[in-house]
Amino acid sequence: MLTERQLEIVLSVVYEYIQTGEPAGSRTISKKYLRGSSPATIRNEMADLEEMGYFYQPHTSAGRLPTSKAYRLYVDSIMQRRRSAPAETERWKKEIRDRREGVDSILGYVSQLLGKATNCVGVAALSALEEVQIQRVNFVRLGGSTVLMLIVLEGGLVHHANINLPCELSQDILDDLARKISTVACGHPWAQVRDALFTYVLDGLERVWDTCREALVQMDAILKRNSRLFVGGAQHILNLPDFQDIGKFQTVLSLLEQEQALADMVERYSVKQGVSVTIGEEISQEMKECSLVLVPASGYGRRTILGLIGPLRMDYEKSISILEAIAEELDKALVN
């Protein structure tokens, strides 16, 4: 358990390093942050905190640098207080409001905007349709074995497709199939009810089992696709001294080239509500020099995640406040 003074020293060292990029010495901390404590007292405390895993020294004569453990303490403290977004945020929000384009275009723009605003890699992920609540399903016989499938999702989003079934079905059987699917699925996302539907819907429709099963397979294919991942501003991290080391830069580039791995990482560390900050080795050993900040948003009934991939020495307070403000505006833009 840290004392109040030790906590103040950890937070001061992290803040100083984020602002300057230089190791923080006891004299600097005493002069700028803890004026009631002498450099000698702070030096002793910093030595103890180093043993506790909060700091390390790049070399003997240098000040201390924060570890992932210190960043975690700093971020947790940020989350406990109110944050205000930078003044430029209002201009960015207006630019989002003024864009009269589809969701893909808006999210692509937002990922670029986030990267430019923070010198980090901006990320915007749009969930697959299988995460959206289903309102109802209809099938309309078009002729022969061709059927029009209509899927009405939360927020009035409608997806449709012409599907070819193994044999012809009467409109009565198609209506029965639609009723069975809607009974189970209404109010739930496809991901929750998929397996139950394959069992329930086919019960009582044994004579057309293959055909009904094919309809569900086609529905599954429609709802499982259409996830999107947008990445913007990778070039901006070259402006950060933290990524002048080509090895660190290549680690981030390697991740960005693996779209599925990046999408999985974003999904894994996001939360349903509020901000999620994952730091260094909390992500993976390969990403130990990076942090991931994620904020959920929504629109058209689909879950959206906005995020930033940046260095451990990220300006967390600024980054989080920008993400929260943009996510709030995105909620409005995607609903209207």
GULORO-121919 format. One record per residue: x, y, z of N, C-alpha, C in turn. Coordinates in pm, whole numbers. Atoms other than C-alpha are relative to their C-alpha. Layout:
N
{{X, Y, Z}, {X, Y, Z}, {X, Y, Z}}
...
***
This chain:
336
{{85, -120, 0}, {0, 0, 0}, {89, 125, 0}}
{{-81, -122, 9}, {148, 335, -101}, {-48, 104, 101}}
{{37, -115, -83}, {158, 630, 134}, {-49, 111, -93}}
{{51, -111, 82}, {-1, 955, 18}, {114, 68, -75}}
{{-114, -65, 64}, {342, 1102, -54}, {55, -86, -115}}
{{-47, 89, 105}, {451, 796, -253}, {-92, 6, -122}}
{{96, -11, 110}, {132, 817, -457}, {22, 129, -78}}
{{-23, -128, 66}, {197, 1185, -530}, {128, -3, -83}}
{{-126, 8, 74}, {553, 1106, -637}, {-19, -80, -129}}
{{25, 82, 120}, {440, 830, -877}, {-76, 82, -104}}
{{81, -76, 95}, {176, 1054, -1034}, {80, 116, -59}}
{{-81, -113, 48}, {422, 1345, -1060}, {104, -45, -101}}
{{-102, 50, 93}, {693, 1137, -1227}, {-64, -37, -134}}
{{67, 37, 125}, {446, 996, -1482}, {-41, 126, -77}}
{{45, -122, 68}, {300, 1339, -1557}, {119, 76, -60}}
{{-118, -71, 48}, {645, 1497, -1589}, {57, -68, -124}}
{{-56, 72, 114}, {761, 1226, -1826}, {-90, 12, -123}}
{{94, -18, 112}, {446, 1252, -2041}, {19, 138, -62}}
{{-12, -138, 50}, {498, 1628, -2069}, {134, 28, -66}}
{{-134, -39, 45}, {875, 1638, -2128}, {75, -109, -75}}
{{-74, 109, 60}, {991, 1294, -2236}, {136, -22, 65}}
{{-129, 12, -70}, {1280, 1328, -1989}, {-19, -72, 133}}
{{7, 63, -134}, {1354, 1115, -1679}, {-15, 108, 106}}
{{28, -98, -106}, {1233, 1291, -1364}, {90, -26, 120}}
{{-85, 11, -118}, {1482, 1358, -1082}, {-70, 55, 123}}
{{60, -42, -126}, {1410, 1425, -718}, {-8, 152, 12}}
{{1, -145, -9}, {1503, 1792, -749}, {-116, 59, -82}}
{{110, -48, 84}, {1253, 1844, -1034}, {-135, -23, 68}}
{{128, 33, -66}, {973, 1670, -843}, {-21, 90, 120}}
{{11, -87, -118}, {1048, 1873, -529}, {-34, 143, -40}}
{{18, -139, 42}, {1060, 2202, -717}, {-135, 25, -65}}
{{121, -23, 81}, {756, 2154, -945}, {-127, -57, 61}}
{{122, 71, -41}, {517, 1920, -764}, {-16, -15, 151}}
{{10, 25, -144}, {599, 1849, -398}, {91, 98, 74}}
{{-86, -104, -55}, {736, 2176, -267}, {22, -13, 150}}
{{-16, 18, -145}, {688, 2069, 93}, {96, -110, 37}}
{{-93, 110, -26}, {930, 1779, 58}, {136, 31, -62}}
{{-136, -28, 48}, {1307, 1805, 18}, {40, -100, -107}}
{{-50, 94, 99}, {1492, 1648, -276}, {55, -128, 62}}
{{-55, 120, -65}, {1666, 1412, -33}, {-111, -96, 42}}
{{114, 84, -41}, {1334, 1286, 106}, {-63, -68, -121}}
{{60, 55, 121}, {1192, 1239, -242}, {92, -105, -62}}
{{-97, 96, 55}, {1513, 1063, -354}, {-12, -135, 70}}
{{14, 125, -77}, {1474, 807, -77}, {-131, -71, -36}}
{{130, 59, 36}, {1107, 754, -162}, {6, -60, -140}}
{{-10, 50, 137}, {1190, 713, -531}, {79, -130, -6}}
{{-76, 125, -5}, {1446, 446, -446}, {-89, -114, 48}}
{{94, 103, -48}, {1179, 257, -249}, {-101, -37, -108}}
{{99, 25, 105}, {930, 298, -533}, {61, -78, -117}}
{{-68, 78, 104}, {1187, 162, -778}, {2, -148, 40}}
{{0, 138, -48}, {1219, -150, -563}, {-139, -61, -8}}
{{139, 47, 5}, {838, -176, -565}, {-50, -17, -144}}
{{36, 24, 140}, {835, -179, -948}, {-68, 114, -70}}
{{66, -115, 63}, {702, 170, -1021}, {93, 80, -90}}
{{-96, -78, 78}, {1023, 324, -1161}, {117, -88, -43}}
{{-131, 56, 30}, {1346, 231, -1331}, {90, 114, -45}}
{{-98, -100, 43}, {1664, 423, -1412}, {66, -46, -128}}
{{-68, 39, 124}, {1795, 419, -1770}, {150, -14, 20}}
{{-139, 18, -44}, {2142, 471, -1619}, {15, 68, 137}}
{{-13, -33, -142}, {2277, 544, -1273}, {-18, 149, 31}}
{{6, -143, -30}, {2307, 922, -1296}, {-131, 66, -42}}
{{125, -59, 53}, {1966, 972, -1458}, {-110, -1, 105}}
{{119, 7, -83}, {1629, 1039, -1301}, {-75, -129, -27}}
{{80, 123, 15}, {1354, 779, -1289}, {-98, 12, -117}}
{{104, 13, 102}, {1124, 662, -1565}, {-110, -90, 53}}
{{111, 82, -50}, {778, 515, -1499}, {-7, -135, -72}}
{{27, 131, 59}, {701, 148, -1557}, {-149, -10, -33}}
{{142, 22, 30}, {370, 5, -1681}, {-84, 7, 127}}
{{70, -3, -129}, {274, -31, -1314}, {-30, 143, 42}}
{{21, -141, -34}, {318, 344, -1262}, {-105, 63, -93}}
{{101, -52, 94}, {120, 425, -1577}, {-140, -47, 39}}
{{132, 51, -41}, {-163, 203, -1453}, {-54, 81, 116}}
{{44, -81, -115}, {-177, 396, -1125}, {-42, 139, -47}}
{{31, -133, 53}, {-175, 724, -1316}, {-133, 0, -75}}
{{124, 8, 78}, {-451, 618, -1556}, {-120, -21, 92}}
{{111, 23, -94}, {-668, 488, -1271}, {-37, 127, 73}}
{{30, -127, -68}, {-636, 826, -1101}, {-74, 96, -93}}
{{67, -85, 99}, {-739, 1006, -1422}, {-148, -37, -9}}
{{137, 47, 19}, {-1051, 793, -1446}, {-92, 43, 114}}
{{80, -39, -117}, {-1164, 915, -1103}, {-41, 146, -1}}
{{32, -143, -1}, {-1185, 1281, -1198}, {-61, 45, -133}}
{{65, -54, 119}, {-1375, 1494, -1444}, {107, 43, -101}}
{{-92, -38, 107}, {-1211, 1557, -1779}, {-68, 98, -93}}
{{54, -93, 100}, {-1257, 1839, -2027}, {78, -16, -129}}
{{-63, 20, 131}, {-1187, 1798, -2396}, {68, 127, -47}}
{{-65, -119, 56}, {-949, 2034, -2580}, {-97, 84, -81}}
{{88, -93, 72}, {-1104, 2339, -2745}, {-22, -43, -145}}
{{12, 41, 140}, {-1036, 2195, -3093}, {-108, -105, -22}}
{{97, 109, 12}, {-1279, 1912, -3018}, {-131, 49, -60}}
{{126, -53, 53}, {-1576, 2137, -3097}, {5, 10, -152}}
{{-14, -9, 147}, {-1442, 2194, -3448}, {-10, -140, -62}}
{{4, 136, 53}, {-1391, 1821, -3500}, {-143, -55, 4}}
{{139, 49, -12}, {-1744, 1746, -3376}, {-88, 61, -109}}
{{77, -66, 107}, {-1885, 2001, -3622}, {30, -65, -135}}
{{-37, 65, 126}, {-1691, 1838, -3906}, {-72, -135, -15}}
{{72, 128, 5}, {-1848, 1503, -3815}, {-148, 23, -29}}
{{142, -31, 22}, {-2196, 1659, -3799}, {-27, 40, -144}}
{{20, -52, 135}, {-2149, 1821, -4140}, {17, -106, -109}}
{{-21, 105, 100}, {-2060, 1494, -4312}, {-132, -75, -23}}
{{125, 67, 34}, {-2367, 1356, -4490}, {32, -125, -81}}
{{-45, 120, 70}, {-2224, 1017, -4577}, {-38, -123, 80}}
{{32, 125, -68}, {-2266, 654, -4485}, {92, -27, 116}}
{{-75, 31, -121}, {-2135, 494, -4169}, {145, -34, -30}}
{{-138, 37, 33}, {-1826, 350, -4340}, {86, 124, -23}}
{{-74, -121, 30}, {-1719, 691, -4467}, {27, 82, 126}}
{{-15, -76, -125}, {-1778, 858, -4130}, {106, -63, 89}}
{{-96, 67, -88}, {-1579, 595, -3940}, {141, 8, -57}}
{{-130, -18, 61}, {-1295, 612, -4190}, {56, 138, 29}}
{{-41, -137, -28}, {-1284, 987, -4144}, {39, 17, 147}}
{{-26, -13, -144}, {-1300, 959, -3763}, {133, -66, 38}}
{{-127, 65, -33}, {-1008, 713, -3750}, {119, 88, -41}}
{{-105, -91, 44}, {-797, 958, -3951}, {9, 123, 92}}
{{5, -117, -87}, {-909, 1249, -3734}, {65, -31, 135}}
{{-57, 39, -130}, {-818, 1065, -3412}, {153, -10, -8}}
{{-145, 13, 16}, {-473, 983, -3545}, {68, 135, -9}}
{{-58, -133, 18}, {-404, 1340, -3650}, {-4, 81, 129}}
{{19, -80, -122}, {-535, 1487, -3323}, {92, -43, 113}}
{{-75, 53, -114}, {-323, 1267, -3097}, {141, -49, -34}}
{{-126, 61, 43}, {-22, 1151, -3302}, {7, -148, 37}}
{{8, 144, -23}, {-138, 798, -3226}, {-67, -64, -122}}
{{74, 68, 106}, {-299, 538, -3449}, {-147, -1, 39}}
{{143, -2, -26}, {-673, 602, -3467}, {-66, -127, -51}}
{{69, 124, 36}, {-902, 299, -3476}, {-150, 21, 16}}
{{146, 2, -12}, {-1275, 269, -3544}, {-48, -137, -48}}
{{48, 135, 33}, {-1441, -72, -3539}, {-152, -3, 8}}
{{146, 14, 7}, {-1800, -147, -3638}, {-35, -146, 13}}
{{32, 141, -27}, {-1952, -466, -3503}, {-72, -65, -117}}
{{76, 75, 100}, {-2090, -737, -3725}, {-148, 11, 32}}
{{145, -8, -20}, {-2466, -742, -3774}, {-50, -102, 100}}
{{45, 103, -93}, {-2483, -1053, -3556}, {-8, 53, 143}}
{{7, -59, -133}, {-2439, -824, -3255}, {-121, 91, 16}}
{{115, -91, -3}, {-2750, -619, -3344}, {-128, -79, 29}}
{{126, 68, -32}, {-3091, -708, -3201}, {-90, -13, -123}}
{{92, 27, 111}, {-3335, -864, -3446}, {-142, 38, 42}}
{{140, -33, -28}, {-3688, -726, -3466}, {-95, -100, -65}}
{{83, 102, 64}, {-3839, -961, -3721}, {66, -45, -129}}
{{-51, 57, 124}, {-3771, -1176, -4024}, {-118, -35, -90}}
{{105, 37, 97}, {-3979, -1223, -4341}, {63, -69, -120}}
{{-40, 65, 124}, {-3952, -1448, -4645}, {-109, 22, -103}}
{{97, -23, 108}, {-4121, -1365, -4975}, {39, -88, -118}}
{{-26, 90, 113}, {-4148, -1627, -5249}, {3, 80, -130}}
{{-15, -74, 124}, {-4021, -1485, -5578}, {-30, -84, -123}}
{{21, 89, 115}, {-4069, -1786, -5799}, {104, -110, 0}}
{{-92, 112, -5}, {-3919, -2131, -5818}, {55, -14, 141}}
{{-60, 17, -132}, {-3676, -2186, -5534}, {66, 129, 51}}
{{-59, -129, -40}, {-3575, -1818, -5512}, {-91, 72, 99}}
{{77, -65, -107}, {-3684, -1635, -5197}, {70, 130, 39}}
{{-53, -124, -53}, {-3641, -1277, -5079}, {-3, -7, 152}}
{{-8, 1, -146}, {-3521, -1270, -4719}, {17, 143, 50}}
{{-5, -133, -60}, {-3587, -952, -4517}, {29, -14, 149}}
{{-35, 3, -141}, {-3418, -901, -4179}, {-7, 142, 52}}
{{16, -133, -59}, {-3535, -601, -3975}, {72, 0, 134}}
{{-84, -5, -119}, {-3282, -503, -3709}, {-33, 123, 83}}
{{16, -113, -91}, {-3278, -265, -3415}, {35, 130, -70}}
{{-24, -130, 63}, {-3298, 98, -3520}, {-60, 11, -139}}
{{63, -4, 132}, {-3500, 11, -3831}, {92, -38, -114}}
{{-94, 43, 104}, {-3196, -118, -4019}, {-53, -126, -67}}
{{54, 114, 75}, {-3315, -356, -4293}, {108, -58, -91}}
{{-89, 68, 93}, {-3099, -613, -4467}, {-81, -102, -77}}
{{75, 94, 81}, {-3228, -819, -4754}, {93, -69, -99}}
{{-79, 75, 98}, {-3098, -1078, -4995}, {-89, -101, -68}}
{{67, 110, 71}, {-3229, -1311, -5262}, {80, -127, 26}}
{{-67, 126, -28}, {-3150, -1666, -5160}, {-63, -112, -81}}
{{49, 116, 73}, {-3182, -1991, -5348}, {-2, -121, 93}}
{{18, 114, -89}, {-3318, -2285, -5152}, {4, -130, -80}}
{{-11, 129, 71}, {-3277, -2657, -5236}, {-129, -42, -71}}
{{126, 34, 69}, {-3646, -2687, -5325}, {-101, 112, 22}}
{{102, -104, -13}, {-3958, -2477, -5363}, {-77, -18, 130}}
{{85, 0, -118}, {-4155, -2381, -5053}, {-120, 91, -27}}
{{118, -85, 15}, {-4508, -2246, -5045}, {17, 123, 90}}
{{-8, -119, -83}, {-4562, -1900, -4901}, {-43, -30, 143}}
{{44, 37, -135}, {-4745, -2061, -4605}, {115, -56, 83}}
{{-113, 59, -73}, {-4437, -2263, -4510}, {106, 107, 27}}
{{-95, -109, -22}, {-4215, -1959, -4558}, {-45, 90, 114}}
{{54, -82, -109}, {-4445, -1758, -4329}, {18, -71, 134}}
{{-17, 78, -123}, {-4431, -2038, -4071}, {146, 4, 45}}
{{-141, -6, -30}, {-4053, -2041, -4092}, {37, 138, 57}}
{{-27, -136, -47}, {-4041, -1662, -4048}, {-52, 21, 141}}
{{58, -14, -134}, {-4273, -1682, -3744}, {87, -69, 104}}
{{-83, 75, -94}, {-4057, -1946, -3579}, {130, 74, 30}}
{{-125, -74, -21}, {-3739, -1745, -3632}, {-26, 126, 83}}
{{29, -125, -69}, {-3899, -1420, -3516}, {-35, -24, 147}}
{{38, 32, -138}, {-4044, -1584, -3202}, {122, -14, 90}}
{{-121, 23, -80}, {-3701, -1689, -3082}, {93, 120, -4}}
{{-104, -100, 20}, {-3491, -1407, -3222}, {-37, 141, 42}}
{{42, -138, -25}, {-3699, -1095, -3155}, {56, 51, 134}}
{{-56, -60, -121}, {-3521, -870, -2907}, {136, -51, 39}}
{{-132, 57, -29}, {-3196, -1066, -2921}, {92, 14, -120}}
{{-93, 4, 113}, {-2882, -1043, -3131}, {14, -142, -52}}
{{-14, 131, 65}, {-2823, -1326, -3376}, {104, -87, 71}}
{{-107, 76, -66}, {-2504, -1428, -3192}, {-51, -76, 121}}
{{54, 65, -120}, {-2714, -1516, -2886}, {-95, -115, -33}}
{{109, 96, 26}, {-2986, -1719, -3056}, {27, -93, -117}}
{{-28, 79, 119}, {-2816, -1876, -3359}, {-16, -150, 25}}
{{1, 145, -24}, {-2765, -2223, -3209}, {-139, -50, 38}}
{{134, 40, -42}, {-3108, -2236, -3045}, {-96, -5, -120}}
{{88, -4, 116}, {-3275, -2142, -3374}, {15, -123, -88}}
{{-19, 117, 85}, {-3119, -2428, -3566}, {-74, -121, 55}}
{{73, 112, -62}, {-3279, -2667, -3317}, {-150, 26, -1}}
{{142, -29, -18}, {-3612, -2492, -3254}, {-75, 14, -132}}
{{71, -29, 125}, {-3700, -2374, -3604}, {-24, -127, -81}}
{{13, 120, 82}, {-3642, -2711, -3764}, {-97, -101, 62}}
{{95, 89, -66}, {-3859, -2887, -3506}, {-141, 27, -54}}
{{134, -16, 57}, {-4197, -2943, -3673}, {2, 29, -149}}
{{-12, -23, 144}, {-4063, -2868, -4020}, {93, -106, -61}}
{{-93, 106, 41}, {-3888, -3203, -4066}, {-4, -28, -149}}
{{12, 39, 140}, {-4020, -3261, -4414}, {71, 98, -94}}
{{-76, -95, 81}, {-3848, -2951, -4542}, {126, 43, 76}}
{{-113, -28, -90}, {-3555, -2975, -4301}, {118, 62, -77}}
{{-116, -48, 75}, {-3280, -2929, -4563}, {-20, 142, -50}}
{{29, -131, 56}, {-3450, -2628, -4716}, {-1, 108, 108}}
{{4, -97, -110}, {-3518, -2454, -4384}, {140, 23, 58}}
{{-136, -12, -51}, {-3166, -2527, -4268}, {81, 93, -91}}
{{-73, -85, 93}, {-3030, -2363, -4583}, {-38, 147, 18}}
{{43, -138, -25}, {-3240, -2052, -4511}, {72, 58, 121}}
{{-71, -47, -119}, {-3083, -2028, -4165}, {149, 21, -27}}
{{-140, -14, 37}, {-2735, -2079, -4308}, {22, 131, -76}}
{{-9, -124, 77}, {-2795, -1794, -4553}, {-16, 123, 91}}
{{21, -109, -95}, {-2924, -1573, -4272}, {124, 20, 86}}
{{-121, -5, -80}, {-2621, -1659, -4064}, {112, 70, -76}}
{{-106, -58, 82}, {-2389, -1563, -4350}, {-16, 152, -11}}
{{25, -143, 12}, {-2556, -1222, -4387}, {34, 73, 130}}
{{-16, -68, -127}, {-2547, -1139, -4017}, {141, -10, 58}}
{{-137, 14, -51}, {-2192, -1259, -3953}, {99, 88, -75}}
{{-92, -85, 73}, {-2040, -1040, -4218}, {-29, 146, 31}}
{{21, -145, -12}, {-2023, -664, -4244}, {61, 63, 124}}
{{-78, -70, -101}, {-1797, -602, -3948}, {103, 86, -77}}
{{-92, -92, 68}, {-1562, -316, -4033}, {108, 45, 98}}
{{-108, -54, -81}, {-1226, -197, -3906}, {68, 110, -81}}
{{-61, -114, 66}, {-1085, 145, -3994}, {120, 45, 83}}
{{-123, -40, -68}, {-731, 251, -3909}, {53, 126, -68}}
{{-48, -124, 58}, {-597, 601, -3955}, {114, 61, 79}}
{{-103, -79, -66}, {-291, 807, -3882}, {124, -76, 41}}
{{-120, 76, -39}, {-23, 537, -3862}, {126, 83, -22}}
{{-120, -79, 29}, {221, 786, -4015}, {30, 100, 110}}
{{-21, -103, -102}, {170, 1025, -3724}, {87, -49, 115}}
{{-80, 47, -113}, {339, 799, -3470}, {149, 18, -26}}
{{-141, -30, 30}, {665, 870, -3653}, {43, 134, 58}}
{{-32, -129, -61}, {639, 1218, -3501}, {37, -13, 147}}
{{-25, 19, -142}, {674, 1069, -3153}, {140, -55, 23}}
{{-135, 53, -28}, {1024, 1020, -3008}, {-4, -145, 46}}
{{12, 138, -51}, {896, 696, -2853}, {12, -103, -111}}
{{-4, 95, 112}, {879, 537, -3200}, {112, 29, -99}}
{{-117, -19, 84}, {1209, 661, -3337}, {82, -129, -8}}
{{-59, 135, 2}, {1333, 315, -3243}, {-74, -81, -105}}
{{66, 65, 113}, {1263, 129, -3567}, {-66, -132, 41}}
{{58, 126, -46}, {1195, -195, -3377}, {-140, 21, 58}}
{{131, -30, -58}, {907, -37, -3181}, {-100, 37, -109}}
{{88, -41, 110}, {766, 119, -3496}, {-45, -120, -82}}
{{33, 119, 78}, {781, -212, -3682}, {-100, -90, 73}}
{{95, 80, -78}, {593, -383, -3398}, {-142, 49, -25}}
{{133, -56, 24}, {300, -145, -3445}, {-43, -24, -144}}
{{34, 22, 141}, {314, -169, -3825}, {-39, -145, -26}}
{{31, 142, 16}, {314, -548, -3804}, {-141, -31, 46}}
{{136, 21, -49}, {-4, -540, -3596}, {-102, 58, -97}}
{{95, -65, 90}, {-173, -298, -3836}, {-18, -77, -130}}
{{10, 81, 122}, {-100, -534, -4126}, {-85, -124, 21}}
{{79, 119, -31}, {-288, -814, -3949}, {-140, 44, 44}}
{{130, -61, -30}, {-644, -685, -3972}, {-80, -83, 100}}
{{80, 82, -89}, {-807, -981, -3800}, {56, 1, 142}}
{{-64, -4, -132}, {-554, -982, -3515}, {-29, 133, 70}}
{{29, -132, -56}, {-608, -608, -3467}, {-147, 9, 42}}
{{143, 0, -33}, {-988, -649, -3477}, {-26, -81, 126}}
{{17, 85, -119}, {-967, -931, -3222}, {50, 71, 126}}
{{-56, -72, -115}, {-749, -718, -2994}, {-94, 111, 46}}
{{93, -109, -32}, {-989, -423, -3011}, {-124, -56, 69}}
{{119, 61, -60}, {-1285, -649, -2935}, {30, -55, 139}}
{{-35, 66, -128}, {-1104, -830, -2653}, {13, 101, 114}}
{{-29, -95, -107}, {-1007, -516, -2461}, {-102, 112, 11}}
{{104, -102, -12}, {-1315, -303, -2520}, {-98, -41, 110}}
{{102, 26, -101}, {-1591, -273, -2262}, {-134, 51, -51}}
{{134, -39, 46}, {-1967, -230, -2297}, {-25, 149, 21}}
{{22, -141, -31}, {-1966, 113, -2132}, {128, 60, 56}}
{{-114, -68, -57}, {-1704, 369, -2045}, {129, -25, -75}}
{{-132, 3, 62}, {-1335, 387, -2120}, {78, -123, 45}}
{{-89, 111, -31}, {-1097, 93, -2137}, {142, 40, -39}}
{{-141, -30, 27}, {-720, 152, -2108}, {83, -123, 32}}
{{-84, 118, -17}, {-485, -142, -2158}, {145, 40, -27}}
{{-134, -58, 1}, {-118, -75, -2092}, {107, -108, -11}}
{{-121, 80, 10}, {199, -244, -2211}, {-23, -150, 0}}
{{6, 146, -7}, {230, -607, -2108}, {-141, -51, 28}}
{{141, 40, -14}, {-143, -609, -2025}, {-57, -39, -136}}
{{44, 36, 136}, {-189, -627, -2404}, {70, -129, -42}}
{{-80, 118, 35}, {91, -869, -2490}, {147, 36, 18}}
{{-143, -25, -13}, {465, -908, -2459}, {51, 79, -120}}
{{-42, -71, 121}, {504, -787, -2819}, {-39, 147, 5}}
{{50, -138, -5}, {305, -473, -2742}, {34, 69, 132}}
{{-31, -51, -134}, {474, -397, -2409}, {39, 148, 1}}
{{-36, -141, 8}, {583, -52, -2532}, {-118, 87, -44}}
{{116, -72, 52}, {230, 48, -2636}, {-116, -3, 99}}
{{125, -1, -75}, {-105, 136, -2483}, {-117, 6, -97}}
{{122, 6, 81}, {-457, 85, -2614}, {-113, 64, 79}}
{{112, -68, -65}, {-741, 324, -2524}, {-123, -16, -88}}
{{122, 30, 77}, {-1095, 228, -2631}, {-123, 59, 68}}
{{127, -55, -48}, {-1437, 391, -2597}, {-113, -52, -89}}
{{110, 48, 84}, {-1769, 238, -2714}, {-90, 114, -47}}
{{101, -91, 52}, {-2019, 425, -2930}, {-107, -88, -64}}
{{104, 81, 64}, {-2331, 318, -3118}, {-67, 79, -110}}
{{72, -65, 108}, {-2542, 391, -3421}, {-58, -104, -93}}
{{71, 95, 84}, {-2789, 216, -3651}, {-16, -134, 74}}
{{15, 122, -76}, {-2823, -34, -3366}, {127, -84, 7}}
{{-124, 77, 2}, {-2462, -144, -3416}, {102, 58, 98}}
{{-102, -42, -95}, {-2187, -134, -3160}, {124, 47, -75}}
{{-119, -57, 60}, {-1895, 86, -3257}, {104, 22, 110}}
{{-107, -23, -96}, {-1559, 111, -3084}, {99, 98, -62}}
{{-103, -94, 42}, {-1327, 409, -3116}, {122, -21, 89}}
{{-117, 26, -82}, {-969, 377, -3003}, {126, 66, -51}}
{{-132, -52, 32}, {-609, 485, -3003}, {105, -103, 39}}
{{-118, 80, -32}, {-290, 281, -3019}, {117, 96, 2}}
{{-109, -95, -13}, {3, 479, -2891}, {107, -51, 94}}
{{-110, 43, -87}, {315, 470, -2676}, {-45, -5, 146}}
{{26, -5, -144}, {326, 407, -2302}, {-8, 146, 47}}
{{-4, -142, -37}, {405, 779, -2277}, {-107, 78, -77}}
{{112, -68, 63}, {67, 869, -2422}, {-53, 108, 94}}
{{69, -100, -82}, {-105, 1185, -2302}, {-141, -54, 25}}
{{124, 74, -23}, {-382, 974, -2148}, {-119, 92, 24}}
{{113, -86, -33}, {-594, 1255, -2012}, {-56, 67, -126}}
{{44, -63, 124}, {-607, 1439, -2345}, {-62, -104, -94}}
{{47, 103, 93}, {-652, 1117, -2545}, {-139, -51, 40}}
{{129, 50, -48}, {-938, 991, -2327}, {-110, 103, -21}}
{{103, -104, 14}, {-1121, 1324, -2331}, {-39, 19, -147}}
{{31, -10, 144}, {-1094, 1344, -2713}, {-86, -118, -43}}
{{78, 119, 38}, {-1220, 988, -2754}, {-143, 9, 51}}
{{135, -9, -57}, {-1515, 1047, -2521}, {-85, 102, -75}}
{{75, -104, 72}, {-1616, 1368, -2700}, {-38, -45, -140}}
{{27, 45, 137}, {-1587, 1213, -3048}, {-102, -113, 1}}
{{97, 111, -10}, {-1776, 899, -2938}, {-141, 53, 24}}
{{131, -61, -27}, {-2059, 1116, -2803}, {-58, 61, -127}}
{{47, -61, 124}, {-2081, 1306, -3130}, {-33, -107, -104}}
{{23, 109, 95}, {-2060, 982, -3329}, {-135, -65, 27}}
{{132, 55, -34}, {-2361, 847, -3140}, {-111, 80, -68}}
{{101, -86, 59}, {-2561, 1146, -3264}, {5, -10, -153}}
{{-15, -1, 145}, {-2421, 1137, -3619}, {-53, -128, -63}}
{{42, 128, 58}, {-2497, 767, -3674}, {-148, -29, 23}}
{{143, 21, -23}, {-2848, 790, -3532}, {-81, 87, -93}}
{{74, -95, 84}, {-2956, 1093, -3734}, {11, -32, -146}}
***
